[in-house]
Amino acid sequence: MNATEKILSVYDKEQLKEIADHGCESGVCSQHIYYGDTKAFFGDYEDQILDELVLNYGTEFLVDLFKDADASLDIYMNNVTWAFIELVAFEAVEDETVRLEQEEAKIVEYMQPMTV
């Protein structure tokens, strides 16, 4: 199981939406609240987490997180983990929204009167 799959298996749709809307700081990330939890997750999936964040936000984003953490590794790993979880949540919510819009468009198309 990769890091994305792990997050998607831990949090349900409502929790992912809450994370996407309010961030991990809101406390909805019940499995990733404490430094022990976020550091363990970071340790297990460091390469994938960093790759995804660099791909989506650039290297400077990670540098900024480190500066914001005042060079504390614990705070940095926590913030990087939270940023990753928020990215996964945002993408999951966005994917669900697109899927629902596509289904709605199909229904609207189906409901259109047939022209002969």
PLY file of the C-alpha trace (Angstrom):
ply
format ascii 1.0
element vertex 116
property float x
property float y
property float z
element edge 115
property int vertex1
property int vertex2
end_header
0.00 0.00 0.00
1.41 3.40 -0.94
0.98 6.63 1.03
-2.03 7.84 -0.97
-3.82 4.51 -0.63
-3.08 4.53 3.10
-4.69 7.97 3.57
-7.70 7.00 1.44
-8.14 3.85 3.54
-7.95 5.73 6.86
-10.35 8.62 6.14
-13.85 8.45 4.65
-15.34 10.86 2.09
-16.74 13.25 4.69
-13.45 13.40 6.55
-11.54 13.97 3.32
-13.89 16.83 2.43
-13.40 18.33 5.90
-9.62 18.03 5.51
-9.77 19.62 2.06
-11.97 22.45 3.34
-10.32 23.14 6.71
-6.92 21.45 6.72
-5.38 18.99 9.14
-5.09 21.63 11.84
-8.86 21.41 12.24
-8.33 18.12 14.07
-10.30 15.97 11.64
-7.14 13.94 10.89
-7.76 11.75 13.90
-5.03 9.27 12.93
-2.44 12.00 12.28
-2.81 14.52 15.10
0.26 13.87 17.22
3.90 14.19 16.19
4.40 10.49 16.87
1.72 9.68 14.27
2.89 12.15 11.64
6.57 11.30 12.09
5.84 7.57 11.75
3.81 8.17 8.58
6.57 10.40 7.20
9.16 7.73 8.00
7.15 5.02 6.27
6.41 7.02 3.11
9.06 9.77 2.98
10.05 9.30 -0.67
6.49 9.29 -2.01
5.42 12.20 0.19
8.33 14.38 -0.91
7.96 13.39 -4.57
4.25 14.27 -4.59
4.74 17.59 -2.83
7.61 18.61 -5.14
5.60 17.55 -8.19
2.57 19.59 -7.10
4.13 22.56 -5.31
7.85 22.63 -6.16
10.98 22.26 -4.07
10.68 25.78 -2.66
7.49 24.67 -0.87
9.50 22.13 1.17
12.16 24.73 1.89
9.48 27.12 3.12
8.00 24.42 5.37
11.44 23.82 6.88
11.93 27.54 7.47
8.43 27.82 8.98
9.34 24.96 11.32
12.33 27.01 12.49
14.56 24.07 11.51
12.78 21.68 13.91
12.68 18.25 12.27
9.65 17.18 14.31
7.61 20.19 13.21
8.88 19.86 9.62
7.89 16.18 9.36
4.51 16.99 10.88
3.87 19.85 8.47
5.06 17.88 5.43
2.80 14.98 6.41
-0.16 17.31 6.88
0.53 19.00 3.52
0.54 15.57 1.87
-2.69 14.50 3.56
-4.34 17.78 2.52
-3.15 17.24 -1.07
-4.61 13.72 -1.13
-7.87 14.99 0.39
-8.14 17.84 -2.10
-7.52 15.51 -5.05
-10.04 12.95 -3.74
-12.72 15.61 -3.27
-11.96 17.09 -6.69
-12.14 13.64 -8.33
-15.49 12.98 -6.63
-16.82 16.36 -7.75
-15.79 15.71 -11.36
-17.37 12.24 -11.25
-20.64 13.66 -9.93
-20.67 16.42 -12.55
-20.14 13.84 -15.30
-22.98 11.70 -13.98
-25.24 14.75 -13.77
-24.39 15.69 -17.37
-25.28 12.16 -18.51
-28.62 12.36 -16.69
-29.39 15.76 -18.22
-28.47 14.44 -21.68
-30.64 11.36 -21.14
-33.58 13.53 -20.08
-33.43 15.66 -23.23
-36.30 15.01 -25.63
-35.28 13.04 -28.69
-35.41 14.93 -31.97
-36.52 13.07 -35.06
0 1
1 2
2 3
3 4
4 5
5 6
6 7
7 8
8 9
9 10
10 11
11 12
12 13
13 14
14 15
15 16
16 17
17 18
18 19
19 20
20 21
21 22
22 23
23 24
24 25
25 26
26 27
27 28
28 29
29 30
30 31
31 32
32 33
33 34
34 35
35 36
36 37
37 38
38 39
39 40
40 41
41 42
42 43
43 44
44 45
45 46
46 47
47 48
48 49
49 50
50 51
51 52
52 53
53 54
54 55
55 56
56 57
57 58
58 59
59 60
60 61
61 62
62 63
63 64
64 65
65 66
66 67
67 68
68 69
69 70
70 71
71 72
72 73
73 74
74 75
75 76
76 77
77 78
78 79
79 80
80 81
81 82
82 83
83 84
84 85
85 86
86 87
87 88
88 89
89 90
90 91
91 92
92 93
93 94
94 95
95 96
96 97
97 98
98 99
99 100
100 101
101 102
102 103
103 104
104 105
105 106
106 107
107 108
108 109
109 110
110 111
111 112
112 113
113 114
114 115
